[in-house]
């Protein structure tokens, strides 16, 4: 079971969090025309990297903040965690 | 029956307490402190089971976790416990156990015919034989194999025992209380570290309990006792026996299974049978020791052949002789220690040493005791079916290839020692890259991935002096890093006998003309010939060889067989062992009961139960409850002998004719505040929100980015920048996370805060033509007329001294209001409503009537918003703004979403106006079409329309828009029903929506 450093609360077990997928996906801006392809890529297409992965977790049973976690998908090593507002 | 094999004195058992037990229906006696294995051996019982495949007689091979044979079925406390290792089961008064995998009994086992048919059961037998005909598998092959193979029988009854989980944090977790575990724990404890020391057995000390050493001026056992009692007295140390650390998971999370009550006749009330510890440790010390390796020779599985270390343990701890005429067959000095113990207790052993010659302090001592030692000698084959009675022994040539001077000698046990295999399981589980150590012919931990350190025999260190020295050091060093304290511990003087090096020989060749089975994996019946066959058939990777032959795949996970299997593969392949590599070690190290893994999460405890503040009123008034997510909601209120159908019809009818009240506390509620709240809602919902006036509610639909409807509900503007959102009961948590996601990550510039207020408010829906009269009497000071409180209006009021929020919203399609008060006042409100409503014939209604009311009105709910539908499908396209952008809008342009014959919600009425349509039925054009009958869509919800007194359903079907008036069929293959139906509008009752505005 992972041990995740919540930047707001400290080290907490994985059971307090819920997974939120790839953190590098940026939602297209509102009211801006976008091609079908680009929109589909945003909605459906995700990389499944072996190794470092920047991903979202929400501390649902804690501070309820969404955080960014840099994790190795192979070894589960967690390198750094960021607040939602922090640049990675 | 007297114990013929118990010594008069010695051992660590309590000879003052005699214990009676039964095995296979026969009564025996043992002593407190015995295991089932030691007590049976004291009584001369060696035959305890039958082997997995060939049903060969099997006895005891080890004395602990590595035991491959002695698996028994326990009957304790009126519960059965399958697959218990007799070597670990402590004896208690009245213990009942029996053998497994034999029929009719262990002494005469029909399945043993397999042994004589063994030519037909080679490696991969199942794959080769049962491939065809395919249809035979389920009906013939599988049932036969299931009966013939396998060990204990699991109970089909509910397990009444109690299991618990515990979460713990520590600085150092130390797995194993042998010399390295004790020394490192002691040093770490002195530095003030929080230490957990875990020992699988009931006694602490590991090898110190059986080895002939001196530490300081004490024996090994005395020293262990002293250290343990000191550790127990320290507040920063937790010492646990009967506790196996069986799994090493990510981020230094380890799981330990504590057998709290297994050694007692029955579990005390409120005490668990077993407890699972989830331990997060800053550092882990693996001091799990080593397991003796067998030597491989003919019939080496016969009862009476066992590990020499086990024989020594039975002697020194339990005062039990495993035989009175032992052969010690060894390739190293450990066998001599066992022989010396036998000799000291008046038994004359013969030592067969595979080495040409060897000399050491231990060998010298054996010689001085006049023990018969034969160098360059091996056991060729054990003789005797249900118990060893003699052995063929032979001289072996220096190149270990040829046997000569074969002779048969009498014996009653053969104690084997093929040197030691470090228990690297936990280290390997942690991700440690292990390496092969040529000197000891075994893998040891090497490069750590997590915070773990392996010490002592588990690390391939077999001298006590070095073990203690490094363990004191490591314990001190690891703890110092955490506590920043250092209290030096001095290493005591150690006296131990030095050993000479072992012989790399491990497998005795077959004598000419003989075809003995030489077993590698004792529990899965994998012999040398099986591995050779697999290799001849082209299997190369050790992982494939393992799966094809099942080597190391039994419940003992190959603790005694893995390395010999690797040796064999490397010998045949002419490779060295490190090239072959070892198979992956996975948790659990020893079997764990399912009950322990489940813990207390059984029955009602498997999920939390949420109850509304009015729950006890519902209970008192004959509510029949239904699970709605984790909530318990009244499904209907039973009057007299009513059934569900009758009661819900009565309740729904009363809403249509008079007035009803429904507990809607479970609806999700989210409080939204901030200057940008309107803008945020405008982005979240599909419809327009910027112009919603204060004191007004609006119905909204929210989508996921892929255009699928996520949830619906009403949101009310309480004040300039304060909104009250409601969600469906089921989606409340998801919607909150969804909102937080957009606020925190996508649009952090919006100044809005959201918080769940579901539990802060109790809600009651008052619905029906007379609801306004009820409301007026509840709030006599308010103007609740159609003008004063119009449809979708909101006001606050004083409900007999209690602050209340009043929303004029309707799910039933009738004139209706929802009143919210603070949760603590919920029951007060509820009782007031019923009291006031009495004169208007108010009745409470449950979820069944609630569904009926919404279905016949064509209001969508969870069964339509099922994660597969877009607004159009639910006839909600009128709520989709064309002017503004919102979450998921861009997806609605997808070609599949704009097809002209896109699916849409419709109403369905059976032609006979009598037959209810099962939910989930398919709508088809032609009931007699060839299967699979092309489906137009499915029935999402069904009810009995109280308005028209006939069945009515909602369905989402292809081209629903143009299907109104069509005669189709509803088919339910599950219920075996085909019902002719007519498609009608989904708004079956009050299609213009006049009632809600009346």
Interface residues (C-beta under 8 A of the other chain):
Chain A: X1 X2 X3 X13 X18 X20 X27 X28 X30 X31 X34 X36 X39 X42 X43 X44 X56 X58 X60 X64 X65 X66 X75 X76 X78 X84 X85
Chain B: X249 X250 X251 X252 X253 X278 X280 X431 X449 X683 X705 X706 X733 X737 X740 X741 X744 X745 X746 X748 X884 X885 X890 X891 X893 X894
